[in-house]
Structure formats: C-alpha cells, structure tokens
Amino acid sequence: MSTFGQFLRVTTYGESHCPSVGCIVDNFPPGVPVSEEILQPQISRRRPGQSSITTPRNEADIVSIQSGVEEGVSLGTPIAMVVKNQDFRPSDYKGNTMRQYPRPSHADFTYLEKYGVRASSGGGRSSARETIGRVAAGALCEHYLKLAHGIEIVAWVSSVGSIHHIPPTAEYPCTSHNPEFLQLLQTVTREIVDKSPVRCPDPELAARMEHRIAELRDRQDSIGGTVTCVIRNVPTGLGEPVFSKLEATLAHGMLSIPATKGFEIGSGFEGTEIPGSAHNDMFIRNPNTDSDVKNGFAKPKLTTSTNNSGGIQGGITNGAPVFFRVAFKSPATIGLPQQTITFEGESDGLLEAKGRHDPCVVPRKSNNDKTDSANHI
C-alpha cells in the first residue's frame, strides 16, 4: 500500500528513475498558511548530493504545490505536491550484470517474486527516492503542528557503526537515565543538528562519524547507524488503543522507511536490563499547571520525575516528550564484489554494483524520521 493515515491520509507515488515523485495529502485543515517556501527547507535537508558522505546524485528536489492551496492558504481540499527527478541515469543499471543478478540484501529479488516484474533501475519503490513524498507531507504536517499547537520535532544521528552519541555507561546503563541525554531532549534544535553534514549534535563525535563513513565510502563499502527523534509539547491523550497505540503507529511509519531494521521508544531495549523499581516513572505534581491552557491544550495536573516510558504509557501520550530511536542497516548496494546468483538460478556470479548510492543513509534519514513522525502525530 502507498496510502497511510485514517483521518489525514497521505498517498505517495514515484520511483527512483521516473520523471517525478510526490504525494497527495487529503483532509489537511483549511485556512493554514502554506507555500513552497515554507516546505522546501525540509525537503532540501534530505536531498542527495548535499555532502561528500552522501550519494553524488545531484538533485535540486524543488517542491511544487499542484492543488489544495490558493493565495498561500490551504483550502481543505487534497494538496498535491510534485518533485521532478532531474539527475537520474537508468543507463547505470542497463548492463547485463545489474539486470541479471539480484543485489544481496536488496529488494530486487523480493519485488520480482511478489509482482512478477520489477523496476529495472534504481530499486523502484524500494529506493530512498520514494521517501520524498512522505517528507513533503511531513513538512506540511509539522508546519501545522508547530503553528497550531507549538509541537516541536527534532531528529539527529545518534550512532554510525560503533560510534555512539551518549552510549550506556556503568553509572547510567539506561541512556534515558543519563542527565546529559535528558537535557539534550529539551534543548536540541534543528540548527544545532545541521551544523554537521552527519547531523550529530556533538561536533567531536560528528567528525569521527564523518571520517568513518568516508573511510568505508572509499573502500566501496557502507555502514549503518541510528537516528533518535524527540517530539516536544505533546498533549496528553494521543493514541488509540489497542491497535493504534501511538508507539505502534510511530513504529509502523518508521519501519516503512527503506533500510530500517529496528525501532525502540523511551528506554527501549536497554530498559529490559534494569529492574522495575529503577525503570518506573514516578508521578509528581506538574509545576507548570499554572499556565492552564497552552497552544489549545490544558496542562495535566501530574507529570513524571523520569521519562523511561518515552512520553507514552498504555499507548497514550502522558504529556512528557515523546522520544524514540530507529536503526538503519548498512546500505545494500556497494561497489565491492559480492557473491550472488542470476534471477533464474542458473549460474553463480560476482556483482560489483554500479550507480550512485549512499555509503551511510542516516545523515539524510534523520529528516525522514522527523517529518514522518509529524504525519503520524
């Protein structure tokens, strides 16, 4: 399916090497200021060719609003957005090797098995180009959430390979207990994250991550990593038990992004290693209830002294910041020779993949996580 959402619905379309990619957003509220200038920065943050550690494919990724907006205001009708593909080269995939052999760990084989046909260049719908439509929709939704309700969403690269930003320690075996991490959740901004092409907020670690990615790029190899995302100023009560619990909805969205291999919220897997007495978030009086109503939402009387739950309990937001982490595998398409076999299973071979590909996807995927979470909030 290429459509998600219940009330607000988003449909994306397009392949890596077709003329355009984009989306249609249905049921977006009327009367909201909307323009290409408002949305473009988010789309530019995920575009290829923006640094030496991303794919060299050079796309401008200029968004064009086709419908649903008039004189800079949303009409309440479907909003269609298009981004033209300009620097696509299907010829990179036309050689006998790329046509005859499936790329190891790529979707070439499974798409062919499912549909009986596959896009012969760039991975088709399994390509990261597919995510432009959801980023455009997410930029629109994030703009509305910030404007109407003061909700802020920031994502950053929290690891590349074995290089971790704020890893577990002997003192804080669960990162969600670490005061440095908790402070980061409250203070990190997009401007801080964007100071580095890796999009890690720690300059020293960002430099190490960039060096590691460049090292593997030069060896025609790749590396994975993780992205952490925080959503601030979330009201209580979001989430619909049982099958639309908010963490389930977020996981659904995040794990549909190409190359994802894991999702955790709050303390995540680290939280399984500490006892309940250390993991439980104790309720306290909310010191901010004097503000009564902010951005259309009444402040709850209670809050918690810790946030191992990641802002969600029982599938419903409790008013604390929502934070989660997403794991991305090392990109499958690499230039190193890899053992494979023809699609027909007739002969073995070595595949040295051609084309232009990311040696690590997390620097650009951080914006996917951020904008896609807006679609699901």
Secondary structure, 3 states (H helix, E strand, C coil): CCEECCCCEEEEECCCCCCEEEEEEECCCCCCECCHHHHHHHHHHHCCCCCCCCCCCCCCCCEEECCCEECCEECCCCEEEEEECCCCCHHHHCCHHHHHCCCCCCCHHHHHHHHCCCCCCCCHHHCHHHHHHHHHHHHHHHHHHHHHHCCEEEEEEEEECCEECCCCCCCCCCHHHCHHHHHHHHHCCHHHHCCCCCCCCCHHHHHHHHHHHHHHHHCCCCCCEEEEEEEECCCECCCECCCECHHHHHHHHHHCCCCEEEEEECCHHHHHHCCHHHHCCCEEECCCHHHCEECCEECCCEEECCCCCCCEECCEEECCCEEEEEEECCCCCCCCCEEEECCCCCCEEEECCCCCCCCCCHHHHHHHHHHHHHHHC
